[in-house]
Amino acid sequence: MGHYCRLTSLSSMSLENGKEVVDSGQARLAALGYKQELKRDFNLFTNSAISFSIISILTGITGSLGTAWNNGGPVAAVWGWVWVAVMTMTVGIAMAEIVSSLPSSGGPYFWSAHLASKRWSPLAAWMTGWFNLLGQAAVTAAIDYTVANHIAAMWLLSNGHVITQPQLLAIYAIILVLHALINCLPTRILALLNGASVVWHVVGTFVLIILLPAVAPTHQSAEFVFTTFYNDTTASGDPSAAYIFLLGILMSQFTLTGFDACGHMSEETKSADFSAPWGIIIAISTSAFVGWGYILALLFSIQDPDTLTTGNANGYISGQIFYDAFNGRYGHGGGGVVAMGIPLIAMFFCGASSVTSNSRMLWSFSRDGAVPGWQLWSAVNPITKTPINSVCFMCTLAFILGLPMLNSTTAFFAVTSISVIGLYISYAIPIFIRLLNNKSFEPGPFNLGMAGIVISWIAVIWVCFITVVFVLPNLYPVTSDNLNYAPVAVGIVLVGALLFFYFPYIGAYRWYRGERHTVEDYTVHKKEAEQAARAAGEPKMAT
């Protein structure tokens, strides 16, 4: 615990009117009891870029459009997206208020530790952290499996050859290794890559929004796109239209996930108490608007709805749309395969950003002693100033978690559900704790007052709702082959974390305290940090 350093000796300082000015995010970090260990090379643009890259509409929509198509069709894709985007923004705003006050790489688990009462702080942080870790690993697995599956679809459409399961596993492993290597690079290079990623996502999406309808020789009507409800009864077997629609919104909710990365990158972001909350808002809003346009472009460009699941792409809906549009115009679908390279590169960027975020979460969680072998996972490479050990661990965990997807499309539904449930539960816990203890919550620069309270309650209710929805069976009748194992995985984490915490004599309740400060006398830093905050015109630091 003893790494005492004066606030004025920390690295993120600048000169203003001849006086040293401490970075406001670093000042808040010091006031919370943590020294600056990671290098602050990110700014508002690159901070929001990493969440935009993890949300990655070109990954989520392209890779999981079949989920919406088979469970509600155009209605689930178009209006499900609008509904989910609005509700996701409530979660994002609630998180933005908290990260503005508590800009730590721990993100949700640290917020829970700091906002809960002293008695419940360790348990709140412990449960939040393990759910977040589960969601982070699952979302990386789902993203990189989507990359592998997209490559397999491109290969099939280009030459008619089906990639075998062992080959798909090899591609999946190679992608994870590449993402691990990328995240061993210095933060300044990662910041540049994330900047390139957001440019590629924005430009690439607009290119496809224009290109697909322009190439498609015929277009679906507005009535089809906005009002057609499609139920693939062979896939769902359930007669309830409402139930089918709720299953279909998984595409939208899985896509609009991972924006907590802005919080996880806060210790590497300049003025994080300002940049991180706005990074969340910018990432969600941009993704929501651009993503809706991409969905419309895909649906309007459909040539024959009846062959989307039985055509050349072997049930890969978005790939079939690309192929049919170019094939209908030019007599061959080669151009569609080339155009699929745009979302492929975006998917690769997305997976790299996901590893960046989840490795920082593991690093911070380990820094507070919550993970077995925490000394290893909390180490920072002295050359790159990045947590390389955590990077390798999270990529390995994602590989293990993704293995069932290689033999079952139902498993992909389950893993995407796990990622959504794990992450959103970890988002909701600190929001709920903040609401319970709102009188003691001291806001940062981003704060909406009473409006923020109302929005936070809506966010908590929404998370409870989708948690129930995404553990429900997605195929009927339920068999051992089509079982949605999302509730099993979530249940294992829930029960396992509680047992690990309360196990007699050796449980984490005996040694885990939620926060393990790396600055000894951080009350001194709190005073200096508040002076820095007042100089910048910000609210006082959270206690």
Secondary structure by P-SEA (a helix, b strand, c coil): cccccccccccccccccccccccaaaaaaaaacccccccccccaaaaaaaaaaaacccccccccaaaaaacccaaaaaaaaaaaaaaaaaaaaaaaaaaaaccccccaaaaaaaaccccaaaaaaaaaaaaaaaaaaaaaaaaaaaaaaaaaaaaaaaccccccaaaaaaaaaaaaaaaaaaaaccaaaaaaaaaaaaaaaaaaaaaaaacccccccccccccccccbbbbcccccccccaaaaaaaaaaaaaaaaccccccccccccccccccaaaaaaaaaaaaaaaaaaaaaaaaaaaccccccccccccccaaaaaaaaaaaaaacccaaaaaaaaaaaaaaaaaaaaaaaaaaaaaaaaaaaaccccccccccccccccccaaaaaaaaaaaaaaaaccccccaaaaaaaaaaaaaaaaaaaaaaaaaaaaacccccccccccaaaaaaaaaaaaaaaaaaaaaaacccccccccccccaaaaaaaaaaaaaaaaaccccccccccccccccccccaaaaaaaaaaaaaaaccccccc
